[in-house]
Amino acid sequence: MLSKRIIPCLDVRDGKLTKGIKFKGNVDIGDPVEAAREYYEQGADEIVFYDITASSDKRDIMIDVVRRVAETIFIPFSVGGGIRNLEDMRKVILAGAEKVSVNSAAVNEPEIITQGAKAFGSQCIVLGMDVKKVDVSGKIPSGYEIVIHGGRKYTGIDALWWAKEAEKLGAGEICLNSIDADGTQTGYELTLTALISKNVHIPVIASGGAGKPQHLAEVLTKGRADAALIASMVHYRTYTIAEIKQYLNEHQIKTRILW
Amino acid sequence: MIAIINYNAGNITSVARALQNIGQEFVVTDNTKKLNAASHVIFPGVGAAGEAMAYLREKKLDIWLKTWLSTGKPLMGICLGTQIVLDYSEENDTNCIGLVTGSTKRFPYKLTSGSQTLKIPHMGWNSVTFRHSHPVFQDISPDAEFYFVHSYYPAPSDERAILGTTDYGMTFCSVLAKENLVAMQFHPEKSGRPGLQILRNFCAWRGNA
């Protein structure tokens, strides 16, 4: 049976991790390639990179990072942040990423999903969704609204509608981030995750709120997620990926235990 | 020298990088002279069957693959490269190469496990149950998992061609083997250490030669 995937997320700016990542012996790693290697060796099933580089002239640094990561780890990884068009996608995929993730660009220009799926296959195109809980209204019947620009701008788009629409347009997977839960370490947004996951036919990666293994267990069962994104809980060495997987397997949630 | 068939089908660089990592020399080419000079051939692939077959026919690589198979030298199919060694694929209603009899089918639309409807594509890590041993899969633990991403699966008509199966709401053939051909639905180049081991084993395999 298919295993649930555990996916560490690394934020990169100007080719460096935005926060140091602590590994054995309290070694602080600021190099995304080394961090990827560590997580690969620790049993990550996939890795997500978010490029938060602000200036466009420094974007090619990320392409170099992608190339070096592809030479170092032999599991799938995706790259998001700053992907605006087909040419941006092509660069990242040619450099060695399996998948690209589009977020704001897809909201502004949904055709980018279709174009990407046509050029590289649906399995390459991940729709990143940042979502905030709002009052149920005629415009937002699910009570969850799509926000962009790091949660600062409300779009007036219903999250459930957008997820279904993105699937129709050709997205192969959805990375669903709850802005409300993000950074709290108090658990994923289970209601939102289950709502989206049961209404689309493509895999859903839950994101935002992971603080302990129990949170992953919840989102992978009640939340119906196919994969769980983690950040702080492993970056600060509160848990190792192996410990998380062991917990999940003890709770009858199948994960990959041999790597 | 290992040759990777270049046919504009995606994951070629990933396969190349994995071979680099295991210290194996290789060439990426669609030139049949260079392919003929190889000891082993890897036939990778990501993408759709229709386009892939059109390209292979244009380059006459479909015919070349049949000839290669008859030499007894090792041939490895990966993902789409596995699906199109069969006679036919339901994807884009495509006639394929026919190195193995049978067809490639789409997963049923209503695949379920317990009360949950399963997602298509089958994306992520899953295990393989092997029916018998094979040099390319020696030293691979039965607990090992491999990275899959596909909506279609190979269905050979001859049971004897099935080396391994995988469960995803149904049991499907995930590894094919016939004489000097071994072909897998998952991506060994993206399956961590067990995947690299399979590539290493393949490079050491003599096929029927």
Boltz contact constraints between the chains, C-beta under 6 A:
constraints:
  - contact:
      token1: [A, 1]
      token2: [B, 167]
      max_distance: 6.0
  - contact:
      token1: [A, 2]
      token2: [B, 124]
      max_distance: 6.0
  - contact:
      token1: [A, 2]
      token2: [B, 126]
      max_distance: 6.0
  - contact:
      token1: [A, 2]
      token2: [B, 168]
      max_distance: 6.0
  - contact:
      token1: [A, 3]
      token2: [B, 125]
      max_distance: 6.0
  - contact:
      token1: [A, 5]
      token2: [B, 124]
      max_distance: 6.0
  - contact:
      token1: [A, 45]
      token2: [B, 125]
      max_distance: 6.0
  - contact:
      token1: [A, 70]
      token2: [B, 17]
      max_distance: 6.0
  - contact:
      token1: [A, 71]
      token2: [B, 17]
      max_distance: 6.0
  - contact:
      token1: [A, 74]
      token2: [B, 18]
      max_distance: 6.0
  - contact:
      token1: [A, 74]
      token2: [B, 192]
      max_distance: 6.0
  - contact:
      token1: [A, 74]
      token2: [B, 196]
      max_distance: 6.0
  - contact:
      token1: [A, 75]
      token2: [B, 190]
      max_distance: 6.0
  - contact:
      token1: [A, 75]
      token2: [B, 192]
      max_distance: 6.0
  - contact:
      token1: [A, 76]
      token2: [B, 190]
      max_distance: 6.0
  - contact:
      token1: [A, 121]
      token2: [B, 47]
      max_distance: 6.0
  - contact:
      token1: [A, 123]
      token2: [B, 121]
      max_distance: 6.0
  - contact:
      token1: [A, 123]
      token2: [B, 149]
      max_distance: 6.0
  - contact:
      token1: [A, 201]
      token2: [B, 119]
      max_distance: 6.0
  - contact:
      token1: [A, 202]
      token2: [B, 119]
      max_distance: 6.0
  - contact:
      token1: [A, 203]
      token2: [B, 119]
      max_distance: 6.0
  - contact:
      token1: [A, 203]
      token2: [B, 123]
      max_distance: 6.0
  - contact:
      token1: [A, 256]
      token2: [B, 125]
      max_distance: 6.0
  - contact:
      token1: [A, 256]
      token2: [B, 145]
      max_distance: 6.0
  - contact:
      token1: [A, 258]
      token2: [B, 141]
      max_distance: 6.0
  - contact:
      token1: [A, 258]
      token2: [B, 143]
      max_distance: 6.0
  - contact:
      token1: [A, 258]
      token2: [B, 144]
      max_distance: 6.0
  - contact:
      token1: [A, 259]
      token2: [B, 192]
      max_distance: 6.0
